C-alpha cells in the first residue's frame, strides 16, 4: 500500500480550504514509521483504542479496544494488540488480511496516535497490524476523562458468550439512539480510501455539536491540523463508520453508512470553517463495554454550540 504524501482526496479538500502550504509542512508525518522507543512507550502506556475495519460482509465499522496498559506492543513496524473485539461486536473475527486504522488515545492527558496499516492476524485474544503510518495529533477538542477498565475481556464471567446487542439493518435511528448522539461530547470516526486503506479519528465538542435531522447525522468540521485525512477519504469513498460511547455507563452505539462533505458560509456553524460532514446511517449496532470515565473538563478549544443556519 502506497503511503507517500497526501492522496487526491486530501489534496482536494486542502485546496478548497485554502491550506495547501500549511498541509505541505506536515506531509512528512505520512511516511512509513521508524522503529523507535518513543512510539513504543507511548502506545504501551495506553489502555484504550479504537479500530476501523470491515466485517465479513464488507461493511465498515469502528470498534473499541481496551486492556491494561501494555496491551499494545510494538516490534519494529509491527503492532500487536493483546485483545480483540468480543463476540457480538461488529468487528469480531474480522477478516484478514485487510487495511485497518487504529487510534490509541488517552483522554486523561489528551494524547492520541494514529496507526494505519494491514491487519495480518486476528485470533481470539490478539490482533496484529503491520504499520504503514504512525503519527500523533494535537490535543484539541478532547474532553478530559481518566478511563477505568472495570474488567478485561479475559476476566468476564460471560467471556465467550455474545454481549447484548441491538441490531438494525435499516439505518433507522430510534429515540434512544438520537438521545445518545445529541448528548455526546465525543465520538470516533472511521473512514477509508481505495488504495490508502482505513483510518480512525477522534471528534469532540460541547454536547449538542452532533446534530440529528431527518434521519441523518451531521456535525461541523472544526479547525484542525489541515491534513484532512478523514474528509479527504470521504471525498473519494463515502463509506463511513461512527462510534459513540457513553463513558458513564459503557453503552456503545456503532453506525455504518455513507458521509459527504458540505461547504457553506463560514458563519453558518460554530467553528467558522464553513465545512460540515453529513452522515446517512445504513446499519446500526449497540452494546456495552466495561469502561468507565467521568467527565473532568471540557477541552478549552471547544466552540460554543450555536443554532445552525441552513446549508
N, C-alpha and C positions, 0 to 999 in steps of 0.2 A: 504494500500500500504506500503510495507516494504521500509524503508529508512536507514537501519542500514549499515553503511560502504559503500565502493565502490562496484559497481556491476562488473560482469565478463568482460564487455567491457572496462570499465575504467582500471581495473587491467591489461588487455592485452596490452593496449596502454602504460601504465606506465612501464611495464616490457620491452617492446621493446624500449622505450625511455631511459631506464636505470635510472628511477627516483622513484623507489618504496619507498625508505627510505624517500625521500623528501615529497612524497604524503602522506605517513603514518602519518606524523605530522599534516596534515590538515584534517584527517578523521573525527575529532570531529565536524567540521563545518556542516556535513551532518545530524546531529541528529535533532530530532523534535525541532522547535524553541521554546524558552522560552518566555512567555509573558513578556513584559517589556516596559518601557517608551522610551528607546533609539531607538529601531527599529521603534516604532510607530512615534516618532518625525521625524526620517529621512524620512520615507515614506510620512508623512503628508506634508513635505516640497516640495515634487516632483510635477511637472506639466506635466510630460511625462513618458510614459512607453510603453512597447511592450508586446504582449500576443501571446503565441504559443498554438494552439489547433487545433481540427479537425472540419470541416464543416459537414453538414448532409450526405454528400457522403463519409465521412471518409478521406478526403484529408487534409493533414497537412498544416497549414498556420501560418504566423507570421504577426500580425496586430498592428498598432499604437493605443495608447490610450492617451488622453490628457484632461486637465482641469485646473482650477485654483488650486494653492496649497491648499491642504486639500481634494482633491477629492479621495485620498487613505486613508482609515480609518481602523485601526485595533482594534479588540476587542478580546484579548487573541490570539488564533491562527487563528482567522477569519479575513480575509481582504475583505473589501467592497470597490469596485471601483465605484464611483458615476459618471459613464459614461459607454458607451458601443459602440462597433463598429457600425457605422451607416449603414443604408440600402445601399447596393452596395458593402460594404466591405466583403471579403470572410468569415469573422467570424461573420457577422451579424446574430443574433439569433442562435448562435452556440448551439448544443445540450448539455443538462445536464442530468445526471452527466457525467463528463469526467475529466481526468487528464490533467492539463494545466501547462504551465510555464510562469511566469511573470518576466520581467526585468524592474525595476524602475531605471531610470538613469538621472543624472543631468550633462549634458555635460559641463556646465559652471564651475563647481567645480570638474569635473572628479570623480564623485562618483556614484557607482552603487550597487544595491542589487537585488539578485535573490530570487524569492518566487515561490516555486513549490508546487502543491497540487491539490485538487479536486475542480473543478468548480461545485458548488452546486445550484446556482441560476443565471438566466440570464433573466433580464427584459429589457424593452425598455431604461431604464436610469441607470441601475446598474448591476454590476456583483459581485458575492460573491465566494471567494476561501477559503476553509479550508486548511490551510498551513501544509505541511509535512516537508518542508525545507525552511529556510530563511538564507541567508548568503551574505556577501559582497565580492566584487572582487577588485583587485588592479586598480589604475588609468591608467595603461599603455595603450597606443595606442588610447586614447580618445582625439579627436580634440576638442578644446575649442570653444564652442558656447553658448550663452545665448538665449534660445528659448523663443519666444513670441507667446502666443496663441492669434491669431488675432480675433477669435470668438469661443465660446464654442458651442458644438452641439445644446444646447437649444436655443442659440442666432441666429442660422442660419435662414435667411429668407426662405430658402428652406428646413427647417427641416422636416423630414418625407418623403422626396422625394429622390429617388436614386441619388447618386452623379455620375458624368461622369466616366464611366469605359470602358477600352479596355479589351477584353476577348479573350484568346486563349486556346483551349484545345488540341493543337498540340505540344505545347512546343517550337514552332519556335520563335527564337529571331529576332525581327525587328531591323533595323538600329538604330532607336531612343532608343530602349531598350539597345543595345550594347553601345551606347554613354553614357547613364546614368551609366552603370556598370563600364565602363573604366574610367570615371571621378570621381568615388566615392572615398571618403576617409573614409567612414563609411558604414557599413551595419549591419543588425541584423539577427542572425542565429537561427532557430528553429529546434530542434531535439527531438527524443522520444525513449523510451525504453519500452518493452512489460510489465514490472512489475513496473518500477520506474516512468513511466509517461513522460510528456513533459518537455522541458527546453528551455529557451530563453536566448541568449547571445549576446554580442556586439563584432564586429570585426572592427578594424581600421588600417589604414596605410596611406602612401602617395598616392595621386592619381596615379592610374596605378597598385596598388598592387593586384587588382582583374582583372584577365585576362579572355578573351573570345577566345576560339579556337574551330573551327569546330562545333559550336552549343552548346558547353559545356562551363561551367564557372569553373575556378579554382583559388585558392589563396594559398600562403604559410602559414603554421601554425607557427606563431611567438611564441617565448618562452613566457610561462605564469606561472600559479600557480602550474602546474604539476598535477592537479586533472583530467584533460581531460574529463570533463563532456560531452562536445559536441562530441569529437572524439570517446569517449567510447560508446556513444549512437549510432553513425553512424556505428561503427564496429559490432553492434548487429542488428540494424534496419536501413536500408539506407534511410528511409523516412526523407526528409529534406525540410525546408522552408527558403527562403531568403526574406528579406525586405530591399529595397533601398529607401531612402528618399532624395529628393533634397530640402535641407533646405532653399534655396533661393527662391524657387517657391512653395513649398508644394506638389509637384508632388510625387506620390508613385509608386513603382514597386514591386509587390508581385510575387514570383515564388515558385512553389512547384514541387518536383521531388525526385530524389534519389542521394545520395552522397556516395563517397568511399574515404578512406584514402590511399594515395600513399606514399611509402617510397623510398628515393633516397639518393644520395650523399649529405651531408650537404652543400657542396659548390655550389649546383645547383641553389639555390634561395637566395635572401636576407633573413636575419634572421638566417640562418645557422642551422636549426633544422633537415633538411632532411625530412620534412613532408609537403605534400600538401593535400588539400581537393579538389576533382574534383566532380562537380555537373552537373547532366543532368536534365534540366527543362522538365516538363510534362504539367504543367498548368501555365498560366500567367494572372495576373490581374494588371491593373494600375488605378490610380485615383488621388485624391487630398485631402489634409487635411489643415486646417487653422493654420499651424505652420510656423514660420519664425525664422531663426537664422543665422547671418553672421559668417563666419569663423574668429575667433580671433587669434588662434595659433594652429599649429600642435603639437601633442604630441612629447616631446623630445625623446621618446623611439622608434619612427618610424624608421625602417631601410630605407636607400636609396633604391629605387626600381632599380633593376638591370635587365639586359637581361637574362632570364632564360635559363638553359640548358635543354635538353630533359630528360623526366623522364625515 
